[in-house]
């Protein structure tokens, strides 16, 4: 019928009497269907109800289906089978979309709760840290340059300074106020971020390819925050490549012009399946102790969401990753 023609890509006259039913299934599936039809365990001998299988269309694509089937008998002998296929692709796509939406809601709630906690913790830690830095610096001033205790005090100052940087990141992560937003040139924000990063040692052996669409529409946003997002993603890409590889940055409008798409593709190690669901979690990092706070991507996720956008990630272990930031174009975000 017409439904089968649309699903499988064949015209009826191309199939009837010319193609064996087994050719419409992946190897071994046709035998499995017949085995179930002849078994009393799947709805009775000669029929079975509701099983998920895959069929193969004329282009070799495997399509998930829901199959119900029955055997046709004549004089007690099997002469044919009748099957009803239901294409499961729309249902599976809806389930994936629902799961993504649920994960985004969960992530947003997690970030909100952790943000409130982080703000309180950061303020409590900041004051004693300031005292440690002041008194350690005063002690150093009283010691001769060759005093062996200076090395210990310098270490205290270094570690306390690092703690203050972490606290600063916590406060930025927890910031609840919405900054001023205005029409923002995404290409300019990327270029300004690159000017700063290209001078850092991590980027010296990284080839940067820019494919920035000059006709890109602006977005309604805060240029400083968006620059921070792009820099965080580029820094993570550089770390993933261990300071050596290619980073390709592309910008383009969506096909309908309603969104601006920014892609950062690296040739790094890729992200393992067990790590991928956690990359936007606050304080999660795969870097060595002292090399990162685990807040960069979390903050980026929160900023992009606050701008009405989203971040998508495609990755393949051993080949690299693409981080895709999608923001409403100015006419949509106004």
C-alpha positions as CSV (number, residue, x, y, z in Angstrom):
1,X,0.0,0.0,0.0
2,X,1.0,3.7,-0.1
3,X,2.2,3.7,3.5
4,X,4.6,0.9,2.8
5,X,5.8,2.6,-0.4
6,X,6.6,5.7,1.5
7,X,8.3,3.8,4.4
8,X,10.4,1.5,2.2
9,X,10.9,3.6,-0.9
10,X,9.7,0.9,-3.3
11,X,6.8,1.0,-5.6
12,X,4.4,-2.0,-5.2
13,X,5.2,-3.3,-8.6
14,X,8.9,-3.4,-7.7
15,X,8.3,-5.7,-4.8
16,X,5.4,-8.0,-5.4
17,X,6.7,-11.3,-6.8
18,X,10.2,-9.8,-7.2
19,X,11.7,-9.3,-3.7
20,X,11.7,-11.9,-1.0
21,X,10.4,-10.6,2.4
22,X,13.7,-11.3,4.0
23,X,15.3,-8.6,1.9
24,X,13.2,-6.0,3.7
25,X,14.7,-6.9,7.1
26,X,18.3,-6.9,8.4
27,X,19.9,-10.3,8.3
28,X,18.2,-12.9,10.5
29,X,15.2,-10.8,11.4
30,X,12.8,-12.4,8.9
31,X,13.5,-15.8,10.5
32,X,12.9,-14.4,13.9
33,X,9.5,-13.0,12.8
34,X,8.5,-16.4,11.4
35,X,9.7,-18.2,14.6
36,X,7.5,-15.9,16.7
37,X,4.5,-16.4,14.4
38,X,4.8,-20.2,14.8
39,X,5.2,-19.9,18.6
40,X,2.3,-19.9,21.1
41,X,4.2,-17.4,23.3
42,X,3.6,-14.2,21.4
43,X,-0.2,-14.0,21.1
44,X,-0.9,-17.5,19.9
45,X,0.2,-19.6,17.0
46,X,-0.2,-17.8,13.8
47,X,0.0,-14.3,15.2
48,X,1.9,-12.0,17.4
49,X,1.3,-8.5,18.7
50,X,3.5,-5.5,19.3
51,X,7.2,-6.1,18.7
52,X,9.8,-3.6,17.7
53,X,12.0,-4.5,14.8
54,X,13.9,-2.7,12.0
55,X,13.2,-2.8,8.3
56,X,15.6,-1.9,5.5
57,X,14.5,0.6,2.8
58,X,15.8,0.6,-0.8
59,X,18.7,2.8,0.2
60,X,19.9,0.5,2.9
61,X,18.7,2.6,5.8
62,X,17.4,0.7,8.8
63,X,14.1,2.1,10.1
64,X,12.7,1.3,13.5
65,X,9.2,0.0,13.3
66,X,6.4,-1.5,15.5
67,X,5.3,-4.7,13.9
68,X,2.1,-6.8,14.4
69,X,1.8,-9.8,12.1
70,X,-0.5,-12.8,11.4
71,X,-0.1,-16.0,9.4
72,X,-2.6,-16.8,6.5
73,X,-3.6,-20.4,6.3
74,X,-5.3,-22.4,3.5
75,X,-6.4,-26.0,4.2
76,X,-4.3,-25.9,7.4
77,X,-1.1,-24.9,5.5
78,X,0.9,-21.6,5.7
79,X,0.4,-19.7,2.5
80,X,1.3,-16.1,3.4
81,X,1.9,-13.6,6.2
82,X,0.3,-10.2,6.8
83,X,2.2,-7.5,8.7
84,X,1.3,-4.0,9.9
85,X,4.3,-1.6,10.2
86,X,4.2,1.5,12.3
87,X,7.1,3.9,11.7
88,X,8.7,4.6,15.1
89,X,10.9,7.5,14.0
90,X,8.5,10.3,14.9
91,X,7.8,8.7,18.3
92,X,11.6,8.2,19.0
93,X,12.4,11.8,17.9
94,X,9.7,13.1,20.3
95,X,11.1,10.9,23.2
96,X,14.6,12.3,22.5
97,X,13.4,15.8,22.5
98,X,11.5,15.3,25.7
99,X,14.5,13.7,27.4
100,X,16.7,16.7,26.2
101,X,14.1,19.2,27.6
102,X,14.0,17.3,30.9
103,X,17.8,17.3,31.1
104,X,17.9,21.1,30.4
105,X,15.3,21.7,33.1
106,X,17.2,19.6,35.6
107,X,20.5,21.4,34.7
108,X,18.9,24.8,35.1
109,X,17.4,23.9,38.5
110,X,20.8,22.4,39.6
111,X,22.6,25.5,38.5
112,X,20.2,27.8,40.4
113,X,20.4,25.8,43.6
114,X,24.2,25.5,43.4
115,X,24.4,29.2,42.6
116,X,22.7,30.2,45.8
117,X,24.9,27.9,47.8
118,X,28.0,29.1,46.0
119,X,27.3,32.8,46.7
120,X,27.0,32.1,50.5
121,X,30.2,30.0,50.6
122,X,32.2,32.5,48.5
123,X,31.3,35.4,50.8
124,X,32.2,33.4,53.9
125,X,35.6,32.3,52.5
126,X,36.6,35.7,51.0
127,X,37.2,37.6,54.2
128,X,39.5,35.1,55.9
129,X,41.4,34.7,52.7
130,X,42.0,38.4,52.5
131,X,43.4,38.3,56.0
132,X,45.7,35.4,55.2
133,X,47.1,37.3,52.2
134,X,47.6,40.5,54.1
135,X,49.4,39.0,57.1
136,X,51.5,36.7,54.9
137,X,52.6,39.7,52.9
138,X,53.4,41.7,56.1
139,X,55.5,38.8,57.4
140,X,57.5,38.6,54.1
141,X,58.3,42.3,54.4
142,X,59.9,41.7,57.8
143,X,62.1,38.8,56.6
144,X,65.5,39.1,55.0
145,X,65.6,38.1,51.3
146,X,67.7,35.0,52.1
147,X,65.5,33.8,55.0
148,X,64.3,30.2,54.2
149,X,60.9,31.0,55.7
150,X,60.2,33.3,52.7
151,X,59.7,30.3,50.4
152,X,57.0,29.0,52.8
153,X,55.3,32.4,52.9
154,X,55.4,32.8,49.1
155,X,53.7,29.4,48.8
156,X,51.0,30.6,51.2
157,X,50.5,33.7,49.2
158,X,50.3,31.7,45.9
159,X,47.8,29.2,47.2
160,X,45.7,31.9,48.9
161,X,45.7,33.9,45.7
162,X,44.5,30.8,43.8
163,X,41.8,30.3,46.3
164,X,40.7,33.9,45.8
165,X,40.5,33.2,42.0
166,X,38.2,30.3,42.7
167,X,36.1,32.4,45.0
168,X,35.9,35.0,42.3
169,X,34.7,32.3,39.9
170,X,32.1,31.2,42.4
171,X,30.7,34.7,42.8
172,X,30.5,35.1,39.0
173,X,28.8,31.8,38.7
174,X,26.3,32.7,41.4
175,X,25.6,36.2,40.1
176,X,21.8,36.5,39.9
177,X,21.4,40.0,38.3
178,X,20.8,40.2,34.5
179,X,23.4,42.5,32.9
180,X,22.5,45.1,30.3
181,X,21.7,43.6,26.9
182,X,21.9,45.3,23.5
183,X,22.4,44.4,19.9
184,X,25.8,42.5,19.9
185,X,28.1,41.6,17.1
186,X,29.0,37.9,17.7
187,X,31.9,38.0,15.2
188,X,33.5,40.9,17.1
189,X,33.1,39.2,20.5
190,X,34.8,36.1,19.1
191,X,37.6,38.2,17.5
192,X,38.3,40.2,20.7
193,X,38.4,37.0,22.7
194,X,40.9,35.5,20.3
195,X,43.1,38.5,20.5
196,X,43.5,37.9,24.2
197,X,43.9,34.1,24.0
198,X,46.3,34.0,21.0
199,X,49.0,35.5,23.2
200,X,48.7,32.7,25.8
201,X,51.2,29.9,25.7
202,X,48.5,27.3,25.4
203,X,47.5,28.7,22.0
204,X,51.0,29.1,20.4
205,X,50.9,25.7,18.6
206,X,47.2,25.8,17.7
207,X,46.1,26.6,14.2
208,X,43.0,28.8,14.4
209,X,40.7,28.8,11.3
210,X,38.0,31.5,11.3
211,X,35.0,31.1,9.0
212,X,32.9,34.1,10.3
213,X,29.9,35.0,8.2
214,X,30.2,38.8,7.6
215,X,26.5,39.1,7.1
216,X,25.7,37.5,10.5
217,X,22.8,39.3,12.2
218,X,23.4,40.6,15.7
219,X,22.0,39.0,18.8
220,X,20.5,40.8,21.8
221,X,23.0,40.1,24.6
222,X,25.7,41.3,26.8
223,X,29.0,41.5,24.8
224,X,31.2,40.9,27.9
225,X,29.3,37.8,29.0
226,X,29.2,36.3,25.5
227,X,32.9,37.0,25.0
228,X,33.4,35.1,28.3
229,X,31.4,32.1,27.0
230,X,33.4,32.0,23.7
231,X,36.7,32.2,25.5
232,X,35.7,29.5,28.0
233,X,34.9,27.1,25.1
234,X,38.1,28.0,23.2
235,X,40.2,27.4,26.3
236,X,38.6,24.0,26.8
237,X,39.2,23.2,23.2
238,X,42.9,24.1,23.6
239,X,43.2,22.0,26.7
240,X,41.5,19.1,24.9
241,X,44.2,19.3,22.2
242,X,47.0,19.6,24.7
243,X,48.0,22.9,23.1
244,X,48.6,21.4,19.6
245,X,46.0,21.0,16.9
246,X,43.4,22.9,14.9
247,X,40.5,25.0,16.2
248,X,37.9,25.9,13.6
249,X,35.4,28.7,14.5
250,X,32.4,29.1,12.3
251,X,29.5,31.5,12.5
252,X,26.3,31.4,10.4
253,X,22.6,32.3,10.6
254,X,20.1,29.4,10.8
255,X,18.2,28.6,7.6
256,X,15.2,30.6,8.7
257,X,17.3,33.5,9.9
258,X,15.8,33.3,13.5
259,X,19.0,32.1,15.2
260,X,22.8,32.7,15.1
261,X,24.9,29.6,15.2
262,X,28.5,29.6,16.5
263,X,30.6,26.4,16.2
264,X,33.9,25.6,17.8
265,X,35.5,22.4,16.4
266,X,38.7,21.0,17.8
267,X,40.9,18.1,16.8
268,X,41.4,17.0,20.4
269,X,40.8,13.8,22.3
270,X,37.0,13.9,22.2
271,X,34.7,13.4,25.3
272,X,34.0,9.8,26.6
273,X,30.4,8.8,26.9
274,X,30.6,8.6,30.7
275,X,32.0,12.1,30.9
276,X,29.7,13.9,28.4
277,X,26.5,14.1,30.6
278,X,28.6,15.9,33.3
279,X,30.6,18.5,31.4
280,X,28.2,21.3,32.4
281,X,28.0,20.3,36.0
282,X,29.6,22.9,38.4
283,X,33.0,21.9,39.7
284,X,33.3,18.9,37.3
285,X,36.7,18.8,35.6
286,X,39.0,16.2,34.1
287,X,42.0,18.5,34.5
288,X,44.8,18.0,37.0
289,X,44.3,19.4,40.5
290,X,45.1,23.1,40.4
291,X,44.6,23.4,36.6
292,X,40.9,24.3,36.6
293,X,37.9,25.1,38.8
294,X,35.3,23.2,36.8
295,X,33.1,26.3,36.5
296,X,33.9,27.5,33.0
297,X,31.4,25.4,31.1
298,X,28.8,25.7,33.9
299,X,29.0,29.5,33.7
300,X,28.8,29.4,30.0
301,X,25.8,27.1,30.0
302,X,24.0,29.5,32.4
303,X,24.9,32.6,30.4
304,X,23.7,31.1,27.2
305,X,20.4,29.9,28.7
306,X,19.9,33.4,30.3
307,X,20.3,34.8,26.7
308,X,17.5,32.5,25.5
309,X,20.0,30.1,23.7
310,X,21.4,26.7,24.1
311,X,24.7,24.8,23.8
312,X,24.9,21.5,21.8
313,X,27.9,19.2,21.8
314,X,29.0,16.6,19.2
315,X,32.0,14.5,20.0
316,X,33.9,11.5,18.9
317,X,36.7,10.0,21.0
318,X,40.0,10.2,19.3
319,X,38.8,12.7,16.7
320,X,37.6,15.8,18.5
321,X,34.5,17.8,19.5
322,X,32.2,20.5,18.3
323,X,30.6,22.9,20.7
324,X,27.7,24.7,19.1
325,X,26.2,27.8,20.7
326,X,22.8,28.8,19.3
327,X,21.4,32.2,20.2
328,X,18.2,34.1,19.0
329,X,18.9,36.6,16.3
330,X,18.2,40.2,17.4
331,X,14.8,40.4,15.8
332,X,13.8,37.3,17.7
333,X,15.5,38.1,21.0
334,X,14.3,41.8,21.2
